[in-house]
């Protein structure tokens, strides 16, 4: 399997997901602006999203994929299918209980996540109502994550990567067609989220059936906890839950802080984060998704040289593409936000407030993506304790950053703290990976980094010159902004890759067949 081709395939599907997600945000901000209702929805959405990362893309995937891939490599199809059935049964039972508790305890969850909303009873009650509608999403999306783990292990990457598009389309449809008919209209976004979870799960079933791996859920789920494979996954989940919980505690603390800041702070951070998700998902998620099963395979085959070479490939490709994205987001923050979001109720002030958050986020973009590449290097070896210890330390450091930066930069200080914390996380993961002799860099890293630095400088000059003054972007018409932004981005990308080409970079250097 050519991993570059697989990563590009996942990136293409992820790009569709992020484009539709961006359209979803544009429609939402166009209808509701950076208002109290939009803040309420963003907090309500973050609560099941937090648990999704805990049960789905986070702790569960980190624990399940290495064990499942090992079963596939060493034990054959029958035992692998039995493991999938039993894991699905246990997961469904846990999720049902968690969902039931979440719906009942919605007011408590709002207090825990956005205590500042309690000062506004109407806003608090609306957030509670939104939580009760969106919370069952965690049940469906966690089962989607199980299905995605199975499909990715069988190198069927496209279906899981495309699935999030369906959530975005569901929310968009409800925003456009349901919102005018319900009161308050913001509830339409919550019902779109609920419906999106069901549609995503249903979409995975044909792909699972094609590889004969549709999990069968049994009512005897509790008995399966003692099964060898299930027990191993649960044992690995314990430290993984702690590790992911640390990241979510950091997000929770940041949301709490934002809830005490001026109205709109949560929405401004959300809009900036939406733009950050483009490079983060297209690069970090795509590479992490395709790397993990191959790393597990090399570890199971006791092939440390290929294991290290695969990590080296991932790190080089990440820096090659992430660093220009970070520079571009910082230099083009106002053009991007003004072009994409400045419509309807999203005003010029909202553009500048979101710009501050996006520039702050861009500082840590490379660290955020490197974590997604470095962490699988530990997960594939079923070593979750090291990333967990690093995550706990990072939580403390991030909150110290908050103490320093939030009084100075308000909501942008929160974004800056997250980015710098991610850089600390990535640096420590790399340090311990070298210390434990998991990764040995291939030759010519210094020349590689210097060439990228030269290309970044040339690209930065071009972007700064072409982008012009912020006031031009705030007052231009939308068509004029779209054409100009497209020109600036194309010029910057051409300059960067042309500079690399003149210095000897070629695509074939990154497209070798890695298995």
KETI-34787 format. One record per residue: x, y, z of N, C-alpha, C in turn. Coordinates in steps of 0.1 Angstrom, whole numbers, plus 5000, padded with zeros to 4 digits. Each point is the difference from the previous one (the first is absolute). Layout:
KETI-34787
XYZXYZXYZ;...
***
This chain:
KETI-34787
500849885000499250125000500950125000;499750104991500750125000499450105010;500750035010499450085011499750144996;500950064991499750134995498750014993;499849904991498749994993498849995009;500249915011498949985009499850135008;501150075004499850125008499350114991;500450014987499350094992498549974998;499749875000498649964998499250045013;500649985011499350045013499950155000;501150074996500050145000498950064991;499849944989498950044990498749995007;499749885006498749995007499950095012;501150025007500050095011499750144996;500650044988499850134995498550034997;499349904995498650014997499350035014;500449925010499450025013500250145006;501350054998500350135005499350114992;499949984987499350104992498550015004;499349885001498650005004499950055015;501049975008500050055014500150155000;500850064991500250144999498750074995;499349934990498750054996499050005011;500149895008499149995012500250125009;501350035003500250125009499650134994;500350014986499650134994498550025001;499249904997498650015001499550035014;500749935010499650025014500350155004;501250054997500350135004499250104992;499749974988499250094992498650025006;499449895005498750005006500050065014;501049965008500050045014501150095005;501050024991501150095004500849945012;500850095006500749965012499250045012;498849945001498950045010500049915012;499250035010499849925011499549864997;499049994990499549884995501149914994;500950064992501049934994501149955010;500350085010500849965011499449885007;498750005002499449895007500149874992;499850014987500149884991501549955000;500950094999501449965000500449925013;499550055011500349935013499349875000;498750004996499249875000500649904990;500650044989500649914991501449955005;500750085008501349965005499849895010;498949995007499849905011500049864994;499149964990500149874994501349994992;500550114994501349994993501149965008;500050055013501049975010500049855002;498849945003499949865002500349924988;499750054988500349934987501549985000;500850105003501449985000500549905011;499250005011500449905010499749864996;498849984995499549864997500449964986;500150104991500149964986501450034994;500250124995501350024994501250005009;499750015013501150015010500449875006;499649985012500449885008499749874994;498749994995499649874994500849964988;500250104991500749974987501549965004;500650085009501449975004500249865006;498949955007500149875006499649894990;498950034992499449894992500949974988;500450104992500749974987501249925002;501050035009501149915001499749855003;499049985009499749865003499249944989;499150074993499349944989500949974988;500950094998501049984989500949885003;500449995012500849885004499249874998;498750005004499249884997499949974985;499950104992499949984986501349944994;501150055005501349964995500449865005;499649965012500549885006499049895002;498750035001499049905005499049964989;499950074989499049964990498750075001;499249974990498750084998499049965010;499949885004498949955009500250075014;501249995006500250065013499950154999;500450064989499950154998498650045000;499149924993498650045000499349985014;500449905007499449985013500450125010;501350044998500450125008499250124997;499750024987499250124996498649995006;499449885000498749985006499950035014;501049955008500050025014500350145004;501050064993500350145003498850094998;499349984988498850084997498949985011;499949885005498949985010500350075013;501349995004500450075013499950154998;500550054989499950154997498650055000;499149934993498650044999499450015013;500349905009499450015014500450125007;501450025000500550125007499450134995;500050014987499550124993498550035004;499249895000498650025004499850065014;500849945009499950055014500550155000;501150034994500650135000499050104994;499449964989499050094993498850035009;499549905006498850015009500450105011;501149985006500450095011500250154995;500650014988500350134995498750084997;499049934995498750074997499350055013;500149915010499350035013500850125007;501349994999500950095008500450124992;499250044989500450114992500350135007;499250045010500350135007501449995007;500349895006501249995007501250014990;499849944988501150014990500250144995;498950085000500250144995500750075011;499749985013500850065011501449974999;500349874998501449965000500850064988;499350014988500750054988499950154998;499050065005499950154998499350065012;500750015011499450055012499650154998;500750074992499750144998498650024994;499549904993498650024995498950005011;500449965012499050005010499550145004;500850104996499750145003498850054991;499849924989498950034991499149884999;498950005008499149885001499549964986;499650094992499549974987501049934991;501250055000501149934993500449875006;499949985013500349885006498949894997;498850045000498949914997500049954986;500450104991500149964985501149904998;501150025007501249914999499649865005;499350005011499549875005499149934990;499150074994499149944990500849954988;501050074996500849964989500849885003;500549995012500849885005499249884999;498750005005499149895000499849944986;500050094990499849964986501249944994;501250075003501249964993500749885007;499749985013500849905007500049864994;498849954996500049864994500949984988;500550114995501049994989501249925004;500450005013501149935004499849854998;498849955002499749864998500349954986;499550084990500149964986501550024995;500650115004501350034994501149915006;499849955012501049915005499949874993;498849954997499949884992500650024986;499850134995500750034987501549995001;500550045011501549995002500449865001;499349915006500349865000500049954986;499050034992500049964986501150054992;500450135003501150064993501349935003;500249965013501249935004500149874993;498949934998500049874993500350024985;499450104994500250034986501550044997;500550095009501450054998501049885001;499749915009500949895002500049914987;498950004993499949924987500450094988;500650125003500450094990498950064992;498850005005498850064994499950145005;500850104996500150135007498950104995;499549984988499250104994498650025007;499449895003498750015006500050075014;500949965009500150085013500350144998;500950034990500450144998498950094995;499149944992498950074994498850025009;499949915010498849995008499650145007;501050075005499750135007499250104991;500249984986499250094991498549995003;499649885004498649985002499450085012;500850015010499650085011499850154996;501050054992499950144996498850024991;499849914991498850014991498750005008;500049925010498849995009499750135007;501150065006499850125007499650124991;500750004988499650104990498649994996;499549884997498649984996499050055011;500349965012499150055011500150155002;501250064999500150145001499250084990;500049954988499350064989498549984999;499649885003498649964998499249985013;500749975011499349985013500050135008;501150075000500150125009498850104999;499550034988498950094999498749965006;499949875003498849945005500049965015;501150035007500049965014500550125008;499650005013500450115009500649955013;501250045003500850094993500749934988;500450084989500549944988501349925002;500850045011501349945002499949855003;498849955004499849865002500249914988;499850074988500249924988501449954998;501050075005501349955000500249885008;499450005012500149885009499349884994;498850024994499349884993500849954988;500750094993500849964989501249915005;500550045012501149925006499549865003;498849995007499449875003499849914988;499450064990499749934988501349954993;501150095000501249974994500749885006;499949985013500649885006499449874995;498650004998499349884995500549974985;500050114992500449984986501449954999;500950065008501449954999500249855003;499349965010500149865004499449914989;498950044994499449924990500949994987;500750114998500850004988501249915000;500549965013501149915001499749854997;498749975002499649864999500349934987;499750064988500449934988501549974998;500850095005501549984999500449895009;499449995012500349895009499649874995;498850004993499549884995500949954988;500650094993500849964989501249925004;500650035012501149935005499649895011;498749985001499449905009500450035014;499850125004500450045014499050085007;498749994996498950075007499949955015;500350085010499949955014498649965003;499949895008498749965005500050025015;499050085004499950045014499249905007;500549955011499349905008499550065013;498949955005499550045013500849955012;500949914997500849945011501450085000;499950134997501250084999500950005012;499450005012500750015013500949885002;499649894994500849875002501350014992;500050084989501250004991501150085006;499850075011501150085005501249925005;499849875002501149915004500749934988;499550034988500649944988501450064999;501049924995501450055000500150134992;499550004988500250124992499350125005;498749985005499350115006500750055013;500549915008500750045012501250084997;500749964989501250084996499650144995;499050014993499550134995499650095012;499349945010499550075011501250055009;501049915001501250035008500850124993;500149994987500750114993499150135000;498749995001499250125001500150075013;500449935010500050075013501050125000;501349974996500950114999499750104989;499449944989499650084988498950105004;499149965008498950095005500650115008;501049965009500650105008500750104991;500749964990500750094991499150094992;498949944994499150084993499250095009;499749955012499350085010500850135003;501349985001500950125002499850114990;500049954987499850104989498650065001;499049925004498650055001499850095012;500849975011499950095011500650144997;501050004991500650124996499050084991;499249934991499050064992498950055009;499649925010498950045010500450125007;501250015005500550125007500050124991;500449984988500050114991498650054996;499049914999498650034998499550085012;500349955012499650075012500550155000;501350014997500550145000499350084989;499849944988499450084990498550045003;499449925008498650035004499950125009;501150045006500050125009500550124992;500549984988500450114992498850064992;500250114992498950074994499249904991;498750034998499249934991500649994986;500149884994500649984987501349935001;500750005012501349945001500049854996;499049935004500049864996499849984985;499250094994499749994986501350044992;500750105004501250054993501049895001;500249935011500949895001499649884991;498749984999499549894992500350034985;499750124996500350044986501549984996;500850055009501549984998500449865000;499449925009500349865001499649934987;498950044994499549944988501050014989;500650124999501150024989501249925004;500349995013501249925004499849854996;498849965000499749854998500349964986;500150094991500349974986501449934999;501050075004501449934999500149905011;499450025011500149905011499449864995;498950004994499349884996500649954987;500350094990500549954987501449945002;500850045009501349955002500149915012;499750055012500149925012499249885001;498750024997499049885001500349904989;500250054988500349914989501249925002;501150065003501349935002499949905012;499450055011499849925012499249884997;498950014992499149894997500749894992;500850044990500749904992501349955006;500650075009501249965006499849895011;498950015008499949925011499949854997;499149954990500049864997501349954995;500850084992501349954994501050005011;500050095010500949995011499749885009;498849975002499649885008500649884992;499849994987500549894992501549985002;500850114999501449995001500449965014;499350055010500349965014499749865002;498949954995499749855001501049924993;500650054989501049924993501450025005;500150085011501350035006501050064990;499650104993500850074990500250155004;500950025009500250145005500550104990;500849954990500650084990498950064991;499049924996498950054992499150085008;499849975012499250085010500550145000;501350015002500750145002499950074986;500249934989500050064987498650064997;499049935004498650044998499750135008;500550015012499850125008500850114994;501249984995500850104994499250064988;499549914992499250054988498850085005;499349965010498950085005500450145005;501150005007500450135006500550104989;500749954991500450094989498950054992;499049914996498950054993499150105008;500049975013499250105008500650145000;501350005002500750135001499950074986;500249924990500050064986498650074997;498949955005498750054997499450095011;500449975013499450075011500650145002;501350024999500650135002499550114990;499849974987499550104992498550035003;499349905005498650025004499950105012;500949985009500050085012500450154997;501050024991500450134996498850074992;499449924992498950064992498850045008;499649915010498950045009500350135008;501250025004500450125008499950124991;500649994988500150124991498750034993;499149904998498850024992498849985010;500150025013498949995009498950094997;500250134998498950094997499449974986;500849984989499349964987499249885001;500549895007499249885001498750025007;500150065012498850025008499050094994;500550114994499150104994499349944988;500749924992499449944989499049895003;500349925010499249885003498850035009;500350085011499050025010499350135000;500550104994499450145002498750014991;499049945005498750014993498950015010;498950054997498850005009500350075013;499949925011500250055014501450005004;500949954992501449995004500750134995;500350095009500450134996501650025000;500450124996501450034999500749985013;499450045011500649985014500249855002;499049924996500249855002501249954992;500250064988501149964992501350025007;500250125006501250045006500349925013;498949975007500149925013500449864996;499449944989500349874996501549994995;500450114993501350014995501149995011;499750065011501049995011500149865005;498949935001500049865004500849914989;499750024988500649924989501550025000;500550125001501450035000500749935012;499350005011500549935012500049854998;499049954994499949854998501249964990;500350094990500949964990501449975006;500350075011501349985007500249855003;498949935004500249875004499549894990;499750044988499549914990500949884998;501350034998500949894998500149905011;500050065012500049915012498749915001;498950064997498749935000500049884991;500650024987500049904990501149905004;501150045005501149915003499649905011;499150045009499649915011499249894993;499250024990499349904993500849904992;501350044998500949914993500949935010;500450075010500949945010499349905010;498850045004499349915010499849864994;499549984988499949864995501349925000;501150075001501349925001500049935014;499350055010499949935013498849915000;498950044994498849925001500249874992;500750004989500249884992500849905008;500850045010500749915009499249975012;498850045001499149985011500650075013;500750114997500650085011499250135001;499050005009499250115001500450095012;500749945009500450075013500950124997;500949984991500950124997499350124994;499149984990499350124996499050065010;499549915009499150055011500850095010;501249955004500850085009500350144994;500450004987500350124993498750094999;498949944998498750084999499750065013;500249935011499850065014500950125002;501249994996501050115002499550124991;499649964988499650114990498850075006;499049935006498950075006500450115010;500949965009500550105010500750124993;500849974990500750114993499050094992;499049944994499050084993499250095009;499749955012499350095009500950115006;501249975001501050115004500150104989;499949964987500050094989498750095001;498949935003498750085001500250115011;500649975011500250105010500850124995;500949974991500950114995499350074989;499349934991499550064987498650055000;499149945008498650044999499850145005;500650045011499850145005500550104989;501049964992500550104990499249994987;499749884995499449994987498649945000;499449995012498649955001499849874992;499049994991499749874994501249954991;500850094994501149964992501149945009;500050045013501049945009499749855002;498749965000499749865001500549924988;499850064988500549944988501549985000;500750115004501549995001500549905010;499349985011500349905010499949864995;498949984992499849874994501149964991;500450104991501049984990501449975006;500350085010501349995007500149865007;498849975007500049875007500249884990;499450014988500249904990501449984996;500750124999501449994997500949935010;499650035013500749945011499749855000;498849964997499649864999500849934989;500050064988500849944989501549995003;500550105006501450005003500449885010;499149985010500349905010499849864994;499049984991499849884993501249964992;500550104993501249984992501249965009;500250075011501149985009500049855005;498849965004500049865006500049894989;499550044988500149904989501549984997;500850105000501549994998500649935012;499650045012500649945012499849855000;498849954997499649865000500449934987;500850074991500549944988498949954991;498850065001498949964991500350064986;500650124999500150074988501550054998;500649964989501350054996499950074987;500350135000499850084988500849954988;499550014988500749984988501050114998;501049984991501050114997499450124994;500750115001499850134993498850085005;499749995013498950075006500350155000;501350045003500350145001499850074986;500549944990499850064986498550014997;499349905004498550004997499350125007;500450025013499350115007500550134995;501250024996500550134995499350034987;499949904991499350034987498550045002;499449945010498650045003500050145005;500950045009500150135006500150114989;500949974990500250104988498650014993;499449894997498750004992498950085008;500049985013499050075009500350154999;501250045001500350154999499550064987;500349934989499650054987498550014999;499349895005498650004999499450115009;500650025012499450105009500150144995;501150034993500250134993498950024990;499749904992499050014989498650025006;499749925011498650015006499850145006;501150055007499950135007499850114990;500749994989499950114990498649994993;499549884996498849994993498750025008;500149975013498850015008499550145003;501050095001499650145002499550035014;499350115002499550055013498749935004;499849985013498849945005498750074996;500050135000498850084997499549974986;500949974990499549974987499149875000;500349915008499349875001498750025007;499950095010498850035007498950074993;500550084989499050084993499749964986;500849904995499849954986498749914999;499549994988498949914998500449855000;499149915003500449865001500649944988;499450034988500749954988501450054998;500250125003501450064998500949935010;499649985013500849945009500349854996;499149934995500249864996501149994989;499850094990501049994989501450045005;500150105008501350055005500649895009;499249955009500549905009500649874993;499249964989500449894992501450034994;500150124994501350044994501150005010;499850055012501150015010500449865004;499049915003500449875004500749924989;499650014988500649934989501550054998;500150145001501450054999500949965011;499549995012500849955011500449864999;499049914996500349864999501049984988;499850074989500949994989501550045004;500050115007501450055004500749905009;499249945010500649915009500549874993;499149944992500549874994501050034989;499950114993501050034990501450025007;500050075011501250025007500649865004;499249915005500549875004500549924988;499350024988500449934988501450044996;500250135000501350064996501149955010;499749975012501049955010500149855000;499349934990500249864998498949905006;498950065005498949915005499349944988;499649875002499249944989499049915007;498849994994498949925006500449865003;500849944991500349865001500849975013;500650105006500749985012499049975012;498750034998499149975011498949904995;500149944988499049914995500549865000;501149975007500549865000499049915006;500049874996499149915004500349955014;499250045010500249965014498949915004;500349895006499049905004499949985015;
***
